[in-house]
Amino acid sequence: MSKAYLKKLGLQFLVINIVFLVVLLFIDDTFTGNDGIVNGTKGFYYLSAFILFMASWETNDYLIRKAKKTKSTNEIFMHLKILTKTSLVVICLSAAIYYLGAFELETTCNIEIEDPWRVFKIDMFRAFGITLVFSIFNQFFWMSSDKKKLEISMLALKKEMMNSKYTSLKSQISPHFLFNSLNTLTSLIYEDRDLASDFVSRLASCYRYILDNTEKSLVTLDKEIQFLDSFIFMMKVRHNGAILIHTNISKTYFSKLIPTLSIQMLVENALKHNYYSKENPIIIDVSIDNNRILITNNIKRRIDSQESTQLGLKNIKKRYAFYTQEQVIIENNTRTFKVSMPLLSEMNLQKQP
């Protein structure tokens, strides 16, 4: 026998004994004329209660498992059908048991009955009523359990879809980033070898970060800022003074968590959709305010800029939605574009990755 089945048997035994004691102490008057804790009458009623509860419980569970395999579209009708079948089994079994007790086993079990038909009807309908109520509760338990499993399954599916989109997004970022970086490196090798060596070191650092955190949905702000420093250095070399990126983040926030590559995505979005030059540089500011990280840039739209799909922003919002109810806030006016993202911590994550 499995541990789960043994636990179920233990629970069944406990429930049967509790119900029997409640009936014995507060409801039933059949035992008032019997002396002693143990006698034939109590034995008969205990055995009958045990048989009826086990029969109703196992029948109910069997019908539920069978119905689940058919995948009925109308769940309410399915449970009513199960309850009806269980009731028929219980009422037939209780009628047979208490008929024997009232008319055939009164001498063997020492059951003193003045009006057998009255006792038969009371015993049968009481047993039927109690087991019926129990069957209803059992079905509610199955329904709530199935609902919880479905919610967990849907959450896992959504997370898998999100991670798939995230992986796809990273696979787009990495080749694009590498191609531009190699173009810059090619020209640096002939112009400034020391700078080219530093550039290669920063490029290796960026890719080490991307590879090390491929399977992680969240990283500490400290790691993301270290990656961002290397990324900023490379962007400044590539664009030669046309980009000004400022970071103002206290070390007290370094243990906070954010989605992997989220800041880098926002910085690249700013560079992708805006025109900038040495004379008119783009200014990107990364700061902390009220336990939120802010990425702000000035706006000067490219004339040939295509309509944004906002894939990066949608991806960040969906990733945050798995961990917190706090929203990613976007403020967009004619002068600046600002994205405000909540900083997360292990203690207050709403959902685990």
C-alpha positions in Angstrom: 0.0 0.0 0.0 1.2 3.5 -0.8 1.6 6.2 1.9 -1.2 8.2 0.3 -3.6 5.3 0.6 -2.6 4.6 4.2 -3.2 8.3 5.0 -6.6 8.1 3.4 -7.5 5.0 5.4 -6.4 6.8 8.6 -8.5 9.8 7.8 -11.5 7.6 7.0 -11.2 5.7 10.3 -10.9 9.0 12.2 -14.0 10.6 10.5 -16.1 7.4 11.0 -15.3 7.3 14.7 -15.9 11.0 15.3 -19.3 10.8 13.5 -20.3 7.7 15.4 -19.5 9.3 18.7 -21.4 12.4 17.9 -24.5 10.3 17.0 -24.0 8.2 20.1 -23.7 11.1 22.5 -26.0 13.8 21.1 -28.5 12.3 18.6 -29.3 8.7 19.1 -31.7 7.4 21.8 -31.4 3.7 20.8 -28.7 3.0 23.3 -30.3 4.4 26.4 -31.7 1.1 27.5 -28.3 -0.7 27.2 -25.8 -0.9 30.0 -22.1 -1.0 29.5 -19.7 0.7 27.1 -19.5 -2.3 24.8 -22.5 -4.4 23.9 -24.1 -6.1 20.9 -26.3 -3.1 20.0 -23.3 -0.7 19.9 -21.3 -3.2 18.0 -23.9 -3.5 15.3 -24.4 0.2 14.9 -20.6 0.9 14.9 -20.1 -1.8 12.2 -23.0 -0.6 10.1 -21.7 3.0 10.3 -18.2 1.8 9.3 -19.6 -0.1 6.3 -21.8 2.7 5.1 -19.2 5.4 5.4 -16.5 3.3 3.7 -18.9 2.3 0.9 -20.2 5.9 0.3 -16.6 7.3 0.5 -15.1 4.8 -1.9 -18.1 4.9 -4.2 -18.0 8.7 -4.4 -14.2 8.7 -5.0 -14.5 6.0 -7.7 -17.3 7.8 -9.6 -15.3 11.1 -9.4 -12.1 9.5 -10.8 -14.2 7.8 -13.5 -16.0 11.0 -14.4 -12.7 13.0 -14.6 -11.4 10.6 -17.3 -14.4 11.4 -19.5 -13.6 15.2 -19.2 -17.2 16.3 -19.0 -17.8 19.9 -20.1 -20.7 20.5 -17.6 -19.0 20.1 -14.2 -22.1 20.8 -12.1 -24.2 18.2 -14.0 -21.3 15.7 -13.6 -21.2 16.2 -9.8 -25.0 16.0 -9.5 -24.9 12.7 -11.4 -22.2 11.4 -9.1 -24.1 12.4 -6.0 -27.3 10.7 -7.3 -25.4 7.4 -8.0 -23.7 7.6 -4.6 -27.1 8.2 -2.9 -28.7 5.2 -4.6 -25.8 3.0 -3.4 -26.0 4.3 0.2 -29.8 4.1 0.5 -29.9 0.5 -0.8 -27.1 -0.6 1.4 -28.4 1.2 4.5 -31.9 -0.3 3.9 -30.4 -3.8 3.7 -28.2 -3.3 6.8 -30.9 -1.8 9.0 -33.6 -4.2 7.8 -31.3 -7.1 9.0 -30.7 -5.3 12.3 -34.3 -4.6 13.0 -35.9 -7.9 11.8 -33.2 -10.6 11.5 -30.4 -9.8 14.0 -32.3 -8.5 17.0 -31.6 -11.6 19.0 -28.0 -12.1 17.9 -27.1 -8.4 18.5 -29.3 -8.1 21.6 -31.2 -5.2 20.0 -34.3 -4.4 22.1 -36.9 -2.9 19.7 -40.6 -2.2 20.5 -41.4 -0.9 17.0 -39.1 -2.4 14.4 -40.5 -0.5 11.4 -40.1 2.8 13.2 -36.5 2.1 14.2 -35.7 0.7 10.7 -36.9 4.0 9.1 -35.1 6.2 11.6 -31.9 4.3 11.3 -32.0 4.1 7.5 -32.8 7.8 6.8 -30.4 9.1 9.5 -27.6 7.0 8.0 -28.5 8.1 4.5 -28.7 11.8 5.5 -25.3 11.8 7.3 -23.5 9.9 4.4 -25.2 12.2 1.8 -23.9 15.3 3.6 -20.5 13.7 3.8 -20.5 12.9 0.1 -21.4 16.5 -0.7 -18.4 17.7 1.3 -16.2 15.1 -0.3 -17.2 16.4 -3.8 -16.5 20.0 -2.8 -13.1 18.9 -1.6 -12.4 17.3 -5.0 -13.6 20.4 -6.8 -11.4 22.8 -4.8 -8.5 20.4 -5.2 -9.0 20.3 -8.9 -9.3 24.1 -9.1 -6.1 24.5 -7.2 -4.2 22.1 -9.4 -5.6 23.9 -12.5 -4.4 27.2 -11.2 -1.0 25.8 -10.5 -0.9 24.3 -14.0 -2.0 27.5 -15.6 0.6 29.5 -13.6 3.3 27.0 -14.7 2.2 27.3 -18.3 2.1 31.1 -18.3 5.6 31.1 -16.7 6.9 28.7 -19.4 5.4 30.9 -22.1 7.0 34.0 -20.5 10.3 32.3 -20.2 10.1 31.3 -23.8 9.4 34.9 -24.9 12.2 36.0 -22.6 14.7 33.5 -24.1 13.6 34.5 -27.6 14.1 38.2 -26.8 17.6 37.5 -25.4 18.5 35.5 -28.5 17.6 38.6 -30.5 19.5 40.9 -28.3 22.7 38.9 -28.2 23.5 38.6 -32.0 22.5 42.2 -32.6 24.7 43.4 -29.7 27.6 41.2 -30.7 27.5 42.3 -34.4 27.6 46.0 -33.5 30.3 45.4 -30.9 32.5 43.5 -33.4 32.2 46.3 -35.9 33.3 48.8 -33.3 36.2 46.5 -32.3 37.4 46.2 -35.9 37.9 49.9 -36.2 39.4 50.2 -32.7 42.2 47.7 -33.4 43.7 50.1 -36.0 43.0 53.3 -34.0 43.7 52.5 -30.4 44.9 49.1 -29.3 44.7 49.8 -25.6 41.1 50.9 -25.9 40.4 47.9 -28.1 41.8 45.6 -25.4 39.6 47.3 -22.8 36.7 47.0 -25.1 37.2 43.2 -25.6 37.5 42.8 -21.8 34.1 44.6 -21.3 32.5 42.7 -24.1 33.6 39.4 -22.5 32.2 40.6 -19.2 28.8 41.4 -20.8 28.6 38.0 -22.4 29.7 36.2 -19.3 26.8 37.9 -17.5 24.3 37.0 -20.2 25.5 33.3 -20.2 25.6 33.0 -16.4 22.1 34.3 -16.0 20.4 32.7 -19.0 18.1 30.6 -16.8 17.5 33.2 -14.1 14.4 35.4 -14.3 15.6 37.7 -11.5 19.0 39.0 -10.6 20.3 41.3 -7.9 20.6 45.0 -8.7 24.3 44.8 -8.0 24.9 42.3 -10.8 22.7 44.2 -13.2 24.6 47.5 -12.5 28.0 45.8 -13.0 26.8 44.5 -16.3 25.3 48.0 -17.1 28.7 49.6 -16.4 30.4 47.5 -19.0 27.5 48.0 -21.4 27.6 51.8 -20.9 31.4 51.8 -21.5 30.9 50.0 -24.8 28.0 52.3 -25.9 30.1 55.4 -25.2 33.0 54.0 -27.3 30.7 53.0 -30.1 28.9 56.4 -30.3 31.9 58.6 -29.4 30.4 61.2 -27.1 26.9 61.1 -28.5 25.6 59.2 -25.4 25.6 60.4 -21.9 24.5 57.8 -19.3 24.4 58.7 -15.6 23.8 56.2 -12.8 23.0 57.3 -9.3 22.3 54.2 -7.2 23.1 53.8 -3.5 24.7 50.5 -2.5 21.9 50.0 0.1 19.7 48.9 -2.9 22.2 46.4 -4.4 20.6 43.3 -2.8 17.2 44.2 -4.4 16.0 42.1 -7.3 14.9 43.0 -10.9 14.2 41.1 -14.1 17.4 40.1 -15.9 18.6 42.5 -18.6 15.6 44.8 -18.0 17.7 48.0 -17.6 19.8 47.1 -20.7 16.6 46.6 -22.7 15.3 50.0 -21.8 18.6 51.7 -22.6 18.8 50.0 -26.0 15.2 51.0 -26.7 16.1 54.7 -26.0 19.0 54.4 -28.4 16.9 52.6 -31.0 14.1 55.2 -31.2 15.9 58.5 -30.8 18.4 60.6 -32.9 21.6 61.6 -31.1 25.0 63.1 -32.0 27.9 64.9 -30.3 26.1 68.2 -30.7 22.8 66.8 -29.5 23.6 63.8 -27.2 21.0 61.5 -25.8 20.9 61.7 -22.0 19.9 58.6 -20.1 19.6 58.7 -16.3 19.3 55.6 -14.1 18.3 56.4 -10.5 16.4 55.2 -7.4 13.3 56.8 -6.0 10.9 55.4 -3.4 12.2 51.8 -3.8 11.7 52.0 -7.6 14.4 52.2 -10.3 13.9 54.9 -12.8 15.3 55.0 -16.4 14.7 58.4 -18.0 15.9 59.7 -21.4 15.3 62.8 -23.4 13.3 62.4 -26.6 14.3 63.3 -30.1 12.5 60.9 -32.4 14.3 59.6 -35.4 12.7 60.7 -38.7 13.0 57.2 -40.1 12.0 55.5 -36.9 9.5 52.7 -37.3 6.4 52.4 -35.1 7.5 50.7 -31.8 6.1 47.2 -31.1 7.0 47.7 -27.4 8.0 44.1 -27.2 10.7 44.9 -24.6 8.3 46.8 -22.4 5.6 44.2 -22.7 8.1 41.5 -21.8 9.2 43.4 -18.7 5.6 44.0 -17.5 4.7 40.3 -17.9 7.8 39.2 -16.0 7.0 41.6 -13.2 3.4 40.4 -13.0 4.7 37.0 -11.9 6.3 38.4 -8.8 4.4 41.4 -7.6 1.2 43.4 -8.0 3.2 46.6 -8.3 3.0 48.0 -11.8 5.7 49.1 -14.2 4.9 52.7 -14.8 5.6 54.5 -18.1 5.5 58.2 -18.4 5.8 59.6 -21.9 5.6 63.3 -22.9 7.1 65.5 -25.6 10.4 66.0 -23.7 11.2 62.8 -21.8 10.4 59.1 -21.6 10.5 57.5 -18.2 10.1 54.0 -17.0 9.6 53.2 -13.3 10.1 49.6 -12.2 9.6 48.3 -8.6 12.6 46.8 -6.8 11.8 43.4 -5.5 13.1 41.4 -2.5 13.1 37.8 -1.4 10.8 38.6 1.5 7.9 40.1 -0.4 7.8 38.2 -3.7 4.2 37.4 -4.4 5.0 34.5 -6.7 8.1 32.4 -6.8 10.0 31.8 -10.1 
